[in-house]
């Protein structure tokens, strides 16, 4: 089980590539922005989601890395659950993502 550092900044709004639960469309939606340790870790975390997440990486700020995870209004509760689960230990894994999707 791969586990990665994931420090959520809480719920907010941002443009994401869909909903992490149902896919949805790319638009402004409820999201979590979370700091991650490195670009490779951020890319691996985005792959764990499969959809609804993107890495916010900027060449001019290489140490300011965030993964942005979106949810449609129907799945906002799952996003809140994801925030709760990942905030307990500041980590994320495929298992935690699966648990959040059940909310």
C-alpha positions in Angstrom: 0.0 0.0 0.0 1.6 3.3 -1.2 1.1 6.2 1.2 2.1 9.7 0.5 2.3 13.0 2.4 -0.8 15.1 1.8 -1.5 18.2 3.8 -5.0 19.5 3.0 -5.7 23.2 3.2 -9.4 22.4 3.7 -12.3 22.8 1.4 -12.4 25.5 -1.2 -13.3 26.3 -4.8 -11.1 25.8 -7.9 -11.2 24.5 -11.4 -10.5 20.8 -11.5 -10.5 18.1 -14.2 -13.9 16.8 -13.0 -15.2 15.1 -9.9 -13.0 12.4 -8.2 -16.1 10.2 -7.7 -18.1 10.4 -10.9 -15.8 12.2 -13.4 -18.0 15.2 -14.1 -16.8 18.1 -16.2 -14.0 20.5 -15.8 -15.3 23.6 -14.1 -15.2 25.6 -10.9 -16.2 23.2 -8.2 -15.7 22.3 -4.5 -12.1 21.1 -4.1 -9.3 20.3 -1.7 -5.9 21.8 -2.3 -3.2 19.8 -0.5 0.5 20.3 -0.2 2.6 17.4 -1.4 6.3 16.5 -0.8 7.6 16.4 -4.4 6.6 16.5 -8.0 7.0 12.7 -8.4 4.8 12.2 -5.3 2.2 14.7 -6.6 2.1 12.9 -10.0 1.7 9.5 -8.2 -1.1 10.9 -6.1 -2.9 12.2 -9.2 -2.7 8.8 -10.7 -4.2 7.3 -7.5 -7.3 9.3 -8.1 -7.6 8.4 -11.8 -9.9 11.4 -12.4 -10.8 14.7 -10.7 -7.3 15.6 -9.6 -4.5 17.6 -11.0 -1.0 18.7 -9.9 -0.5 22.4 -9.5 3.2 22.8 -10.3 4.9 25.9 -11.4 8.5 26.0 -12.6 9.1 29.4 -10.8 7.8 27.9 -7.5 9.2 24.3 -7.6 8.8 23.8 -3.8 5.1 25.0 -3.7 3.4 21.8 -4.9 -0.3 21.2 -4.5 -2.6 18.4 -5.6 -6.1 19.8 -6.4 -9.0 17.4 -6.0 -12.5 18.3 -7.1 -16.0 17.0 -6.5 -19.3 17.9 -8.1 -22.0 19.2 -5.8 -23.6 15.7 -5.5 -20.3 14.3 -4.2 -19.2 17.2 -1.9 -19.8 15.0 1.1 -17.2 12.5 -0.3 -14.8 15.4 -0.6 -15.4 16.5 3.0 -14.8 12.9 4.1 -11.5 12.8 2.1 -10.4 15.9 3.9 -11.3 14.4 7.2 -9.5 11.1 6.5 -6.3 12.6 5.1 -6.1 15.3 7.8 -5.9 12.7 10.6 -2.3 11.7 9.6 -1.5 14.1 6.7 -1.3 11.2 4.4 -3.2 9.8 1.4 -3.5 6.3 -0.1 -5.7 4.4 -2.5 -7.6 2.9 0.5 -8.4 6.4 1.9 -9.7 7.6 -1.5 -11.9 4.5 -1.7 -13.3 5.1 1.8 -14.1 8.7 1.0 -15.9 7.7 -2.2 -18.3 5.7 0.0 -19.6 8.8 1.8 
